């Protein structure tokens, strides 16, 4: 495919209206240097130089869509805590509504803290609650979706396994999107795979796809079997398996299989790459692209973000440049607040 044929879809991103439903969180970065090993245990001592906070999980998906120029609505859960208020503040700062951000007082807002030294992640620790959200919260999300479904081009489910995505929610989301003839895309977690029947497209990585299908991917034959198994089991229109340095493979309901080689020059950090893939894929399909065209465009976008350290987003102009000229090294430290 001539990649220049993808450019018109990028120009239509500002007209695309996407609703993101998923697990909101905060990505915390602690940056520093290591010059010695602790005398207390065989671990590095990190001398902290800076700290930063960014929207993570479904919040990073929203940030990606917003940065690319798309119109985005959000539905998710935060706790009644400092990090929950940080999420709401950042969304307001982006000019986005927070009607769909529901506060459950007894929850804590999910925070993933990464300590990074000399461009390497030393350790990550998580603060979270993963139990299912309240029935009242589910109803609020569904009411928001039902009220705006006719104005949407697509619904994007960003599942991080923290409790938002559950059977009663997905059953109704599926019904509403199918009834309205809308695109439904899913970035899944393995434990919830059975919930994602009859979606437009689902984007597991190769580890998730292997675990969900019960077959480890060690060969091309394994990959083909896993993709076709998931396609049949879920009755999805398409399954896009992301494969790291091997690119992506798209399985479609018509039997077509497309291997898409990676566009990345160098991989420094895969944090948030899946968010970029599902964001660009959904924006492109919401702008009229086929699953194959959207997958190729999302692969180019992923090649950009893995060249950065930390949770990254890209602008439409950067994506256009990469489509026209290929990916050039843009390595930099991200994760700092705008």
N, C-alpha and C positions, 0 to 999 in steps of 0.2 A: 504494500500500500504506500502511495505517495503521502508522506506525513503532512504536506501542505494542505491536503484535502480536509484535515482536521481543524484548521484555523477558523473556519466559519462557526464551528460549535463554540469555541472560546469566546468569540465576539457576541454570542447569544447568552453567555452566562448571566449577565445582569438582568435578563428577563426570566430566568429560572427561579421558581419559588419552591423551596425544599423545607419540609418539616423533619427535624431530627428528634428522635425519641431514644433516650439511652441513659447510661450511667455517667453522671457528672462527677468530675474530680479536679483536683489541683495538682499540677506537677511542680514540685519544689526542687530547685537545684542549689547545691552547696558546692561552690567552686574553690579549688585550692591547689596546693603543691605538696608533694611528698619528698622529704629529704632524709628520712630515717625510719627505722622500724621500732615499734613500741617495745620498751624493756619489760612490759607486763605480759605481752602475748605476741606471737609472730604475725602481727598485723601492721600495716603502714600507719604512720601518724600524718594526718592531713592538716596542714596549716591553712585555715580558711582565708580566702581573699575576697569573696563576694557571695551573695545569696540572691536568688531570684525566684519568682512565682509566675506560673502561667496556667491558663485553662488546660485541663487534660481530659482524656476520655472523650465523651460526647461533646464536651466543651471545646476540645481541640478540633473536632469535626466541624463544629459551628464556626470556629475561628478560621479554618481552612476555607469553608464556603464563603464566608464574609470577605476574606482577603482576596478571593478570586472574583468577587463582584456579585455573587449570587444573593438572592433574598432568602433569608433563613429564619425559621421559627424553631423554638426549642422547647422540649418537655423533658424534665428530669427532676431529681430529688437532691436536696442538700440538707445539712443539719442546721440547727439554730446555733451556729458557732462562728468564730472569726473567719474560717476558711469559706463557709457558706456565704457569708456577707461579701467576701472577696470575689466569689464567683458572680454574685449579683452585681457588684460594683463594676467588674470588668465588662459584663454584658451591657450595662448601661453606658459605659464609656465607649463601647463600639456602636452605640445607637440602636441596640437591639432590645426588644421587649422581654420582660421576665415573667409574663403572666403564667407561663408553663413551668416555671421553676418553683417547685413546691417544697416548703420547709416542713420536715418531720422533726419535731423538737428532740426526740429521744435518739435520733441517729447522729452519727458524726459524719461530716463531709469527708469523702475519701481523699486522702493525700498520699501521693507517692513521692518519697524523698530520695533523690539520687545524689550521692557524693561523687564528684568528678575531680580527678587530679591528673595533670599532664595528658589531658584529652582522653582519659580512660575512666570508665565508671568503676569506682572502687567497691561500692555497695549500694543497694537500694533497700529501703524499709518502708512499709505501708501501714497506714492507719485507716481502718475501714470497718464497716458493718455490712455483711453480705446477705442478711435475711431479706425475704420479699417485702416490698413496700406495702403500705396499708391499702385496703380495698378502696378507701376514700380517695387516695392519691391516684389509683388506677382510673377511677371514674373521672377525676379532674382532667387527666391526660386525654382520655377518650372523648370527653366533652369538647376539649380544645380541638382535637383532630376532627371530630364530626362537624363542628361548627365551621371549620375552614377547609375541608377536604376538596370542595369544588374549585377553590382558588389555587390549589397546589399542583405542581407538576410531578412531584415524587415525595415519598416518605422514606426516610433513611433510619434504620434501626442500628444503633451503635451499642453492642452488647459487650460489657466488660465483666459480666457475672457478679454484679454488686447488688442485684435485687430488683432493679426496675423492670427488666425483661422477664416476664412470667407468663404462664399459660393463659390466664383470663385476659391479660392485656393483648397478647399476640393474636388470640382468636378473633378479637374484635377489630384489631388493626388490619388483619387479613381480610375480614369481611368488608370493612369500610373501603379499603383500597380497591378490592376487586369490584365492588358494586359501583364505585366511581370511575373505574378503568384507569387507575393511577399506577405508576411505577412504584414497586416496593423493593428496596435494596437492603441487604443485611450484612454487617460485619459481625460474625458470630463468635461465641465461645462454645466449646465442645459440649458442655453439659446441657445446653439449651437447643442443640441441633434439632431434636424432634419438634420443636415449636415453629420451625421455619419452613413448613410445608407450603408449596405453591407460591413462593415468592418470585419476583422477577429475576433477581440475581443475588447470589450469596458469595462472599469472598473469604473463604477460610485460607489460612496459610497452610503449607504442606504438612506441618505437624498436626494441626487441627483436623485437616482432611483425613490424614492417616488414622488418627485416633477415632474419629467419628465413623469411619468406614470399617475399622477393625483390620486394616491391612497396611503394613509399613511400606513406605515408598522407597524402594531400593533400586528400581529400574524403570525404564520407560513403560514396560508392561504393567508394573505396579501402578504407576501414575495413571495410565489409561483406565485400569480397572477401578481405581479409587474414584476418579472423576465420574465415570459412568454409573458407579454404584450410588454416589451421592445424588446425581441428577435424577436417577430413577426413584431412589428412596424418598427424596424430598418432593419429587414432582415439580421441581423448579424449572423455570424457562432456561436459566443458565447457571453454571457454577464456574467461578473464576478462582483457581488455586494459585496463590502467590507463592513463589518458590525461591525467594532471596536472590542470590547471585545468578540463579538459572532463569530468572524472569518470571513469567506467568504462563499458565495454560488455561484456555477458555473452552469449556464444554457447553455445547448448546443443545437444546431439545431436538433440533432437526438432525442431530448426529454429527454436526461439524465440530471438529476439534482444531483449535488454533494455538500454536506455541508462539509466545511473544518473548524474544530475548531481552535481557536486562539492558537498560540504557545508562546505568550508573557507571561513572568513570572510576570512582573509588567509594567504598562504603566505610564511613566513620561511625555511624550510629543509626540503628534502625528504629529508634524510639519515634513513635507517631507515624511511621511510614504507612501502616495499615489505615490510619485515619485519612491520610492524604489520598490513598488509593480509592477508598469508598467515597470520599468527598468529590473528587474529580470524576469518577465513574458516574455518580448520581447526577452531578451537574451536567455532564455531557449527555447522558440519556434523557435528562429532563429538557435538554436543548435540542433534541431530535436525533442524536447519534444512535447508531445501532450498538448492540452489546459489544461487538468486535471493535468498532471505532472508539467507543468509550473506554474499553480495556486498554487499547494501545495508548490512548491519551493519558490514562491513569498510570501506565507503566513509565511514561516519560516523566510525569510529575514525581513519581516515587524515586526515580533516578536522581532528581534534584535534591530531595529532602534527605536522602541517606548520605549525602555529601556534607552534611552539617552535623554538629554535635548538639544534641538536645532536641526537644519538641519543636519542629520547624513548620512554617507555612510558606507558601509561595504566592506571588502575585500573578495575575493573568498575563502581564507583559513578560514576566520571566518564563512562563510556560510557552507563550508564543515564540519567544526567542529560541527556546530549546527545541521546539517543533521545527523551526526554520533552519537552525544552525547546529543542532546537536547539543549535548550537555557539556558545558565547560565547568571546570572545577570552581566551586563557589564555597569551599570549606570555610566555615567561621563558627564561632561559638554562639549558639543561640540559647534561649531560655531566659534571657534578661527581659525585663518589662519594657514595653515601648516607651 
